Amino acid sequence: MIFLQVNTNQANVSLVLFFGTIGMLALTISLIIFIIFHQRKVIKYQMTLQKMENEQQKLLLNASIRLQEEERQRIAADLHDDAGPLLATARLYLNENLVNLDKTTQLQSIYNAKQIIDDTIQLIRNISHSLMPPTLKNFGLESAVNDTFQKISGSGNINASARFHDYKERLTLENELIVFRVIQELINNILKHSNASFIHLTQNTNANKFYIRMHHDGKGMTQADFDRLTKSAAGLGLKNIQSRLKVLQGRIFFEKDPSQTYYKVTIELNREEAQ
Amino acid sequence: MSGRFLVNSSIISVFIPLIALLFSFLKNKVIQSRVIFIYLIYSLSNDLITSIAISFNHKEAIYFFNSLFTILEHVLIFLFFTHTFVSKKIKVFAYICSSFFLIISSIALYKSLVDAEINNFDSIASSLSSLILIIYSIFFLYEKIQVPDTTFIYGTFEFWIVVGLMLYFSGTFFLFLQAKNLSKEEFTLFWKINLVCNILKNIIFAIAFLQKKKSSSDNTEFRFDPYKS
């Protein structure tokens, strides 16, 4: 500052002062205008992002509601179409006229009614199990996944195997159910669309992360396909996977193996969130 | 435009933000508005006192009050900024810079009073203060573009206060810097820059007080609201 003063002593002080002031004011005004426009641009960009995120949320919510409705319709159909007729038939066997029949016919009718009621109990149990698998509830995710994979392998069409490397500490039941439903949906997609000959699932942990990886040798999808489908009106199951994982603040990655032979799906969860 | 008219306009212009403050949504809820209110009242008092001193041609008094004003103005604006900054690093920087300024300017004031080296204007202290406050203003704007906020910057109280301060101090920086080298006639002529910038600053302060929002990046409103404590 002193340097500036000394230097300008010889020069025309008035001129320096005049142009210096004009320059400073011009710089200040330019800076303020730049800041205003820059901030406007950033806010507009943020608002666009927010809008896109809201639309995505809306899609996920719609998918979730549709899935719930479908599930309710399925349960209603099971109860109406299967349990309803069974119970009506049992009622027929046990009508008021039964007391007027001979003893052998009475016993036969009671036996038939008992058989039908047993079938109804089994049916209701199946419905209940589909809502909350008992293996998952009693023995955890590892057993439920192994159980599912054994059933798939038992069909003889596809070889399914699962290996849990580090699952000593179980996730909470609600979170296990979410992960299990995601795995079920992925398996369902593989069985329906991929024409794979094997599915292999592995579980492991790394630091604070919990990973589930699935490999298969069929026709799979990449992350780009997943992103495209979850943003479109189609892909209800995929949207459902995304909304379920959002609850756990988890992520899912679809990729083709570097060897170009397998497709790989990775589910990544935060252990703190899930446990 | 006559010099006397500009001087009077500059003094009276302080009432514009003070009237705006009466209609302000913020009133005294935030510490920043209190600081600016005190600053305005002090500016008005200083203008009146120096006017009286000028009329009596009391050079020592003019110099003393002007120098004291430079120091206290810096302290008040420093308080405004430290309550507005979010970053701790910037706050620390502000504390260091302002402490340095206070030491330098206090020593300069003391020495000139003791040695009886009285000038019309303490050029070094004023320009140093201007420079430091311009830097704080730039830091404020830098912070604003760093922190993602959905509120438009020109809708906030602090932004307009900083714009007013920036325009005033950048407009008067070269005047304060060259004040020593100016002849009496030149000083009287160029002092009009200070008067115009002061009027402009007060108008912008009035705009600031009429803003409904304060910046969302700090929580001083929460801390100073008696209904919330």
Interface residues (C-beta under 8 A of the other chain):
Chain A: M1 I2 L4 Q5 T8 N9 V13 S14 V16 L17 G20 T21 M24 L25 L27 T28 I29 L31 I32 I35 I36 H38 Q39 R40 V42 I43 Q46 M47
Chain B: S123 I124 S127 L128 L131 I134 I138 L141 K144 I145 P148 D149 T150 F152 I153 Y154 V163 M166 L167 S170 G171 T172 F173 F174 L175 L177 Q178 K180 N181 L182 E186 F190 I193
